[in-house]
C-alpha cells in the first residue's frame, strides 16, 4: 500500500517536472526569438549608423565648401559696396557735367531777342522757329530716351474690381489647321471702363393748397431746383463747373447736354444772382488776409477792350471783370485806408493807390534783367552787372517757404538783402543799369517785404497761375457779351475756384449752395466753403 502511494506521488512529481521542463523550453524558445529580433534590430540600427556617418562626412565637406563660398560672397559684397559708392560718386559727377552741358547748350542756342513780338515775355503761340536750326535739332523726336525700359501698366487686384466676368468661347482655328484647342491656365486681363453720366426726367406731383379765408393758392416748392426751373441744381452745377472752372466752351457744354446756349446763360445768370451776396462777402474777406497776390489781363466785352483781375490768397480767389484797368478797381476792393496786408504784384501803377505792404515780383525783375543782357550783349558793364545780380534775385525767389526757423530766416534774408542793396548802390554808367537800379532806389519798401517772413514770396506765380484760366477763356470764347455776362463770370469763377483752393469738389459745393439758396435766398453758403 505504501509502495503504491509512493509510486503515485513519484508519477505526479515527474509530471510536474515535465510540465516545468516544457515551460522552460517555451521560455528558451521565446528568448531565442527575442534574441533574433534584437539582433536584427541591432544590425539595422548599425547599418543606419554607418549611413549616418557617411552622410555626416558628406555634410561636413559640404559645410566646408559653403564656408569657402560664404567668405567669397563676403568679399564680393564688400567689393560691390565699394563699387556702389564709386557709382554714386560717378552719378553726382555725371549730373554736374550734365547740368554744365545743358547750360552750355542753352548758351549755344541763345536767341538774339528779335524772334518774338514781346522779347522774353513772348507767348509760345507767337514765337517763330529759329531760322538757323541745325539738322540734328530738327531730327530730334519726343518720347522716352532710347533704351528706357518703361514702367509698364499698373493693374489692379481682383478684390478692387467692381465686376468680374469670364470670357467663354472657342478661339478661331489655329493657323496650322490643328483639330482642336486644349484649355490651359486662366489668364487675367484688367480693364477700366467708363459708364457715361446721364440725365433723368423727374416728374413731380404736388398738391395745390387753397387758403380757407382769402382763397389764395399755393403749392410746396420742388426740392433742389429754382422755382419754376426745368433743370435741377445738380445739372446746373455740373454745367457751370464745366464752363467756368474747367474751361469748356459754352457751345461744347450745350452740345454735350443737348440744351440751348440761351438756356445755359440764363441758368448761369440766375445762379450768379443767387450767389452775389456770398461773392460780396468773399470780396470783403480779402481785407482780412495777411497775403494777397494780384494780377490782371486783357478781356473782351461785346467786342470792346476790357480787363480781368484776380486777387488771390492760398485759400481764396476773387475775380473781377471790368471795362477799365485803372486803380479804381483795386480801390473797389481794398479802399484807401491802411491795411496790414502783404500785397504781391508786378510794378503796374494801378496798385499804387493801395495803402498796403507792397512787394514787387522778382520774376518780372529777373525778366527785365535778362532783357537788358539780350539788348546789350557786347557791353562788359552790363554783362558784369547781370552776372552779379541774377543769382541774387534767384536766391531771393528761392527763400519762399524756407524751412529755417524764423530767426535764422531773417538773418539769412537780411544778409541777402544787403548783398542786393550793395549791387544796386554800385555806381553804374550804362543807362539800362541805372534804370534797373532806380526800381530799388525809388521804392525800397516795395522790394524787400519778403525779408520779414518765409511766408511772403518774392514772386507772383500764384496770381499768374490763377489768372491763366481767364486767359484761355478769352482766347477760345472771345470774352463776354455784356456787363451782366462779366458779372456772372466773376461771381461763378470766384465761388468755384475758392472751393477748389479749399480742397472741396467745386461742383458738389455749388450744387449744395444752390439747394440752400433755393430754400432760403439769405442762407449762409460760405459755411459750405469753410466745412
C-alpha positions in Angstrom: 0.0 0.0 0.0 2.8 2.3 0.9 4.6 1.4 -2.2 1.7 2.2 -4.4 1.3 5.5 -2.6 4.9 6.4 -3.2 4.6 5.5 -6.9 1.6 7.7 -7.3 3.4 10.8 -5.8 6.5 10.0 -7.9 4.5 10.0 -11.1 2.8 13.2 -10.1 6.2 14.8 -9.3 7.6 13.5 -12.6 4.6 15.0 -14.5 5.1 18.4 -12.7 8.8 18.4 -13.6 7.9 17.6 -17.2 5.5 20.4 -17.3 8.1 22.7 -15.8 10.6 21.5 -18.4 8.2 22.2 -21.2 7.6 25.7 -19.8 11.4 26.3 -19.6 11.7 25.1 -23.3 9.0 27.5 -24.3 10.7 30.4 -22.4 14.0 29.4 -24.1 12.3 29.4 -27.5 10.8 32.8 -26.8 14.1 34.1 -25.6 15.8 32.9 -28.7 13.1 34.6 -30.8 13.6 37.8 -28.9 17.3 37.4 -29.3 16.9 37.1 -33.0 14.7 40.2 -33.2 17.1 42.2 -31.1 20.0 41.0 -33.3 18.1 42.0 -36.5 17.2 45.4 -35.0 20.8 45.9 -33.9 22.0 45.1 -37.4 19.5 47.6 -38.9 20.5 50.3 -36.5 24.1 49.6 -37.1 23.5 50.0 -40.8 21.7 53.2 -40.2 24.6 54.4 -38.0 27.1 53.7 -40.8 24.9 55.5 -43.3 24.6 58.5 -41.0 28.3 58.6 -40.5 28.7 58.6 -44.3 26.1 61.4 -44.6 27.8 63.4 -41.7 31.1 63.2 -43.5 29.5 64.4 -46.7 27.7 67.2 -44.9 31.0 68.3 -43.2 32.6 68.5 -46.7 29.6 70.5 -48.0 29.7 72.8 -44.9 33.4 73.4 -45.6 32.6 74.3 -49.2 29.7 76.6 -48.1 32.1 78.4 -45.7 34.5 78.9 -48.5 31.6 80.2 -50.7 30.4 82.4 -47.8 33.9 84.0 -47.5 33.9 84.6 -51.3 30.5 86.2 -51.2 31.5 88.4 -48.3 34.5 89.6 -50.4 32.2 90.2 -53.3 29.7 92.1 -51.1 32.5 94.4 -49.9 33.6 94.8 -53.4 30.0 95.5 -54.5 29.6 98.1 -51.8 32.8 99.8 -52.9 31.5 99.8 -56.5 28.2 101.2 -55.4 29.9 104.0 -53.6 32.0 104.7 -56.6 28.9 104.6 -58.8 27.1 107.1 -56.6 30.1 109.4 -56.8 30.1 109.0 -60.6 26.4 109.8 -60.8 26.9 113.0 -58.8 29.7 114.0 -61.2 27.6 113.0 -64.2 24.7 115.2 -63.0 27.1 118.1 -62.6 28.5 117.5 -66.0 25.0 117.2 -67.5 24.0 120.4 -65.9 27.1 122.0 -67.3 26.4 120.6 -70.8 22.8 121.8 -70.6 23.9 125.3 -69.6 26.4 125.3 -72.4 23.8 124.0 -74.9 21.5 126.8 -73.8 24.2 129.3 -74.4 24.9 127.9 -77.9 21.2 128.0 -78.7 20.8 131.5 -77.2 18.3 133.7 -79.1 19.0 137.2 -80.2 15.9 138.7 -78.7 14.4 139.6 -82.1 12.3 136.5 -82.7 9.3 137.3 -80.5 7.0 140.3 -80.5 7.4 140.8 -76.8 11.0 139.7 -76.2 11.4 137.2 -73.4 7.7 137.6 -72.5 6.5 136.4 -75.9 3.9 133.7 -75.6 4.8 130.3 -77.1 2.0 130.6 -79.6 3.6 133.8 -81.1 7.2 132.5 -81.2 8.7 131.6 -84.6 11.2 128.9 -85.3 14.8 129.7 -85.3 16.0 130.2 -88.9 19.3 128.5 -88.2 18.2 125.4 -86.5 20.7 122.5 -87.0 19.6 119.3 -88.8 20.4 117.4 -85.5 17.9 119.5 -83.6 15.3 119.2 -86.3 15.7 115.4 -86.3 15.1 115.2 -82.5 11.9 113.4 -81.6 9.9 113.3 -78.4 9.3 110.4 -76.2 11.4 108.4 -73.7 15.1 108.2 -74.1 16.4 105.3 -76.3 16.7 102.1 -74.2 14.4 103.2 -71.5 12.5 100.1 -70.3 9.4 101.9 -69.3 7.3 101.4 -66.2 4.6 99.1 -67.7 0.9 99.1 -67.0 -0.4 99.2 -63.4 -3.1 96.5 -63.0 -5.5 96.3 -60.1 -6.2 93.1 -58.0 -9.5 91.2 -58.3 -10.5 92.5 -54.9 -10.7 96.0 -56.2 -12.8 95.1 -59.3 -16.4 96.3 -59.5 -17.3 93.5 -61.8 -15.7 90.1 -62.6 -16.6 88.4 -65.9 -15.5 85.2 -67.7 -14.8 85.3 -71.4 -16.1 82.0 -72.8 -16.0 80.5 -76.3 -13.5 78.8 -78.6 -10.8 80.7 -80.5 -10.5 80.7 -84.2 -8.9 77.7 -85.8 -5.1 77.6 -85.5 -3.0 78.7 -88.5 -1.5 75.1 -88.5 -5.0 73.6 -89.1 -5.0 71.9 -85.8 -8.1 69.9 -84.9 -8.8 71.4 -81.5 -7.6 73.8 -78.8 -6.6 72.4 -75.4 -7.7 74.5 -72.4 -4.9 75.7 -70.1 -4.5 78.2 -67.3 -6.8 81.2 -66.6 -5.3 84.5 -67.9 -6.2 87.7 -66.2 -6.9 91.0 -68.0 -7.6 94.2 -66.1 -9.8 96.7 -68.0 -11.0 100.1 -66.9 -14.3 101.2 -68.5 -16.5 104.3 -68.2 -20.2 104.4 -67.5 -21.3 107.7 -69.1 -23.3 110.1 -67.0 -26.9 110.5 -68.0 -29.7 112.8 -67.0 -33.1 111.6 -65.8 -36.5 113.2 -66.2 -38.2 113.6 -62.8 -41.9 114.1 -62.8 -43.3 115.7 -59.5 -46.9 115.6 -58.5 -47.7 118.4 -56.0 -50.9 119.2 -54.2 -52.3 122.7 -54.6 -53.5 124.2 -51.3 -56.1 127.0 -51.0 -56.5 129.3 -48.1 -59.8 128.9 -46.4 -60.1 132.6 -45.6 -58.7 134.6 -48.6 -58.7 131.9 -51.2 -55.0 132.3 -52.1 -53.5 129.2 -53.7 -50.0 127.8 -53.2 -48.0 124.6 -53.7 -44.9 123.2 -52.0 -41.6 124.1 -53.6 -40.0 121.4 -55.6 -36.7 120.3 -53.9 -33.3 121.0 -55.4 -34.5 123.3 -58.2 -35.1 127.0 -58.6 -38.8 127.9 -58.5 -40.3 127.0 -61.9 -37.0 125.8 -63.2 -36.7 123.0 -65.8 -33.2 121.8 -64.9 -32.3 120.6 -61.4 -29.5 122.1 -59.4 -27.3 119.0 -60.0 -27.4 119.6 -63.7 -26.9 123.4 -63.4 -23.9 122.9 -61.1 -22.3 120.4 -63.4 -22.8 122.6 -66.5 -21.5 125.8 -64.8 -18.5 123.9 -63.4 -17.6 122.6 -66.8 -17.6 126.1 -68.3 -16.5 128.4 -65.5 -14.0 126.1 -63.8 -12.7 123.6 -66.3 -12.8 126.0 -69.3 -15.0 124.1 -71.7 -16.7 126.5 -74.2 -20.4 127.2 -73.6 -21.1 125.7 -77.1 -19.4 122.4 -76.3 -21.2 122.1 -73.0 -24.6 122.8 -74.6 -24.0 120.3 -77.4 -22.9 117.6 -74.9 -26.0 118.1 -72.8 -28.4 118.9 -75.6 -29.6 122.3 -74.4 -29.5 125.8 -76.0 -26.9 128.4 -75.3 -29.6 130.9 -74.3 -30.9 128.4 -71.7 -27.3 127.9 -70.4 -26.5 131.5 -69.9 -29.9 132.2 -68.3 -29.2 129.5 -65.7 -25.7 130.9 -65.2 -27.1 134.4 -64.7 -29.8 133.2 -62.3 -27.2 131.2 -60.3 -24.8 134.2 -60.1 -27.7 136.4 -58.9 -28.3 133.9 -56.0 -24.5 133.8 -55.2 -23.9 137.5 -55.4 -24.2 138.2 -51.6 -21.6 135.4 -51.0 -19.4 136.9 -53.7 -19.5 140.3 -52.0 -18.6 138.7 -48.6 -15.7 136.9 -50.2 -14.5 140.3 -51.6 -14.7 141.8 -48.1 -12.8 138.9 -46.6 -9.8 139.8 -48.8 -9.1 142.7 -46.3 -8.6 140.2 -43.5 -6.0 138.2 -45.4 -2.3 138.6 -44.5 -1.1 137.8 -48.0 -2.7 138.7 -51.4 -1.4 138.1 -54.9 -2.8 140.3 -57.7 -2.6 140.4 -61.5 -4.7 141.5 -64.4 -5.1 140.5 -68.1 -6.9 141.6 -71.2 -10.6 140.7 -71.7 -13.3 141.5 -74.3 -16.8 142.8 -73.5 -19.1 142.9 -76.5 -16.1 143.4 -78.8 -14.6 146.2 -76.7 -11.5 146.2 -74.6 -12.0 145.1 -71.0 -9.8 143.5 -68.3 -9.9 140.6 -66.0 -8.5 140.9 -62.4 -7.6 138.4 -59.8 -6.8 138.9 -56.1 -5.8 135.5 -54.7 -4.9 134.0 -51.4 -3.8 130.3 -51.0 -7.4 129.7 -49.8 -9.4 132.4 -51.6 -9.6 133.6 -55.2 -11.6 136.7 -56.2 -12.1 137.5 -59.9 -13.3 140.9 -61.2 -14.1 141.7 -64.9 -14.2 145.4 -65.6 -14.1 147.7 -68.6 -11.1 149.6 -67.1 -7.6 148.9 -65.9 -7.4 151.9 -63.7 -6.6 151.9 -60.0 -10.3 152.3 -59.1 -10.7 148.5 -59.5 -8.3 147.6 -56.6 -9.7 150.6 -54.6 -13.1 149.0 -55.0 -11.9 146.0 -53.0 -9.4 147.4 -50.5 -10.2 151.1 -50.3 -7.5 153.7 -49.4 -7.3 153.0 -45.6 -4.0 151.5 -44.3 -4.2 147.7 -44.3 -1.8 145.2 -42.8 -1.7 143.1 -46.0 1.4 141.8 -47.8 0.4 142.6 -51.4 2.5 140.8 -54.1 2.1 142.1 -57.7 4.1 143.4 -60.7 5.1 147.1 -60.9 1.8 148.2 -62.5 0.9 151.7 -61.2 -2.7 150.8 -60.8 -1.9 149.3 -57.5 0.0 152.4 -56.2 -3.2 153.8 -54.7 -3.4 151.0 -52.1 -2.1 151.6 -48.6 -0.6 148.1 -48.1 2.8 146.4 -47.8 3.6 146.1 -51.4 6.1 143.5 -52.7 7.3 143.7 -56.3 7.6 140.4 -58.2 11.2 139.4 -58.7 10.4 137.2 -61.6 9.4 140.3 -63.6 12.6 142.0 -62.4 14.6 139.0 -63.5 13.0 139.1 -66.9 13.9 142.7 -67.2 17.4 141.9 -66.2 17.7 139.2 -68.9 16.2 141.6 -71.5 18.9 144.0 -70.6 21.5 141.3 -71.2 19.9 140.4 -74.5 19.8 144.0 -75.7 23.4 144.8 -74.9 25.4 141.6 -75.2 28.6 143.4 -76.1 28.7 145.7 -73.1 31.1 144.5 -70.4 29.4 146.6 -67.7 26.0 145.1 -68.4 27.4 141.6 -68.5 29.1 142.0 -65.2 26.0 143.6 -63.6 23.7 140.8 -64.8 26.2 138.1 -63.7 26.2 139.6 -60.1 22.5 140.5 -59.9 20.9 137.4 -61.4 21.9 134.8 -58.8 20.8 137.3 -56.0 17.3 137.6 -57.5 17.1 133.8 -57.9 18.2 133.3 -54.3 15.6 135.7 -53.1 12.9 133.9 -55.0 14.1 130.5 -53.6 13.7 131.9 -50.0 9.9 131.4 -50.1 8.7 128.7 -47.7 12.2 128.2 -46.3 12.4 125.5 -43.7 14.6 127.6 -41.4 13.5 128.9 -38.1 12.2 132.5 -38.3 15.3 134.0 -36.6 17.6 132.1 -38.9 15.5 133.0 -41.9 15.6 136.7 -41.0 19.3 136.6 -40.6 19.8 134.9 -44.0 17.3 137.1 -45.7 18.9 140.3 -44.3 22.3 139.2 -45.4 20.9 138.5 -48.9 19.1 141.9 -48.9 22.4 143.6 -48.0 24.1 141.9 -51.0 21.3 143.1 -53.3 21.5 146.6 -51.9 25.2 146.7 -52.4 24.8 145.6 -56.1 22.1 148.3 -56.5 24.1 151.0 -54.9 27.2 150.3 -57.0 27.9 153.2 -59.3 27.0 152.4 -63.0 27.4 154.4 -66.2 25.2 152.4 -68.5 21.6 153.9 -68.7 20.0 150.4 -68.7 21.7 149.5 -65.5 20.7 152.8 -63.9 17.1 152.3 -64.9 17.1 148.9 -63.3 18.8 150.3 -60.1 16.2 153.1 -59.9 13.4 150.5 -59.3 15.1 149.6 -56.0 16.2 153.1 -55.1 12.8 154.8 -55.6 10.7 152.1 -53.8 12.9 150.1 -51.4 9.9 149.4 -49.2 8.3 147.5 -52.2 11.3 145.3 -52.9 12.1 143.7 -49.5 8.9 142.7 -47.8 10.0 139.0 -48.3 12.8 139.6 -45.7 10.2 139.8 -42.9 8.9 136.2 -43.2 9.4 133.0 -45.2 5.6 133.0 -45.9 6.0 136.2 -48.0 7.1 135.2 -51.5 9.3 137.4 -53.8 7.3 136.2 -56.9 3.8 136.4 -58.1 3.4 132.9 -59.5 0.1 132.3 -57.6 -1.7 135.1 -59.3 -0.1 134.2 -62.7 -1.4 130.6 -62.5 -4.7 131.7 -61.1 -5.3 134.1 -64.0 -4.4 131.5 -66.6 -8.0 130.1 -67.0 -9.2 133.6 -67.8 -6.5 133.9 -70.5 -7.5 130.6 -72.0 -11.2 131.5 -71.9 -10.5 134.8 -73.6 -8.7 133.0 -76.4 -11.4 130.4 -77.1 -14.6 132.3 -76.3 -13.6 136.0 -77.1 -14.8 137.3 -73.8 -18.2 138.3 -72.6 -21.2 139.9 -74.4 -22.5 142.2 -71.7 -21.9 143.7 -68.3 -24.2 141.1 -66.9 -22.1 138.4 -68.5 -18.9 139.7 -66.9 -20.7 139.8 -63.5 -21.9 136.3 -64.0 -18.4 135.1 -64.8 -16.7 136.8 -61.9 -19.2 135.5 -59.3 -19.2 131.9 -60.5 -15.4 131.8 -61.1 -14.8 133.2 -57.6 -17.0 130.7 -55.9 -15.8 127.6 -57.9 -12.1 128.5 -57.7 -12.3 129.3 -54.0 -14.0 125.9 -53.4 -11.2 124.1 -55.2 -8.5 126.1 -53.3 -10.0 124.9 -50.0 -9.9 121.3 -51.0 -13.6 120.8 -51.9 -15.3 119.3 -55.0 -16.4 122.6 -56.6 -19.4 121.1 -58.5 -20.7 119.4 -55.3 -20.3 122.6 -53.2 -22.0 124.7 -55.9 -25.0 122.2 -56.0 -25.3 122.3 -52.2 -25.2 126.1 -52.3 -27.9 126.4 -54.9 -30.0 123.9 -53.0 -29.7 126.1 -49.8 -30.4 129.3 -51.7 -33.5 127.9 -53.4 -35.0 127.2 -50.0 -33.7 130.4 -48.4 -32.1 133.2 -50.5 -30.5 134.6 -47.3 -28.8 131.3 -46.4 -25.1 131.5 -45.5 -23.5 129.4 -48.2 -20.0 130.4 -47.2 -20.3 127.9 -44.3 -20.1 125.2 -47.0 -16.7 126.5 -48.1 -15.5 126.5 -44.5 -16.6 123.0 -43.7 
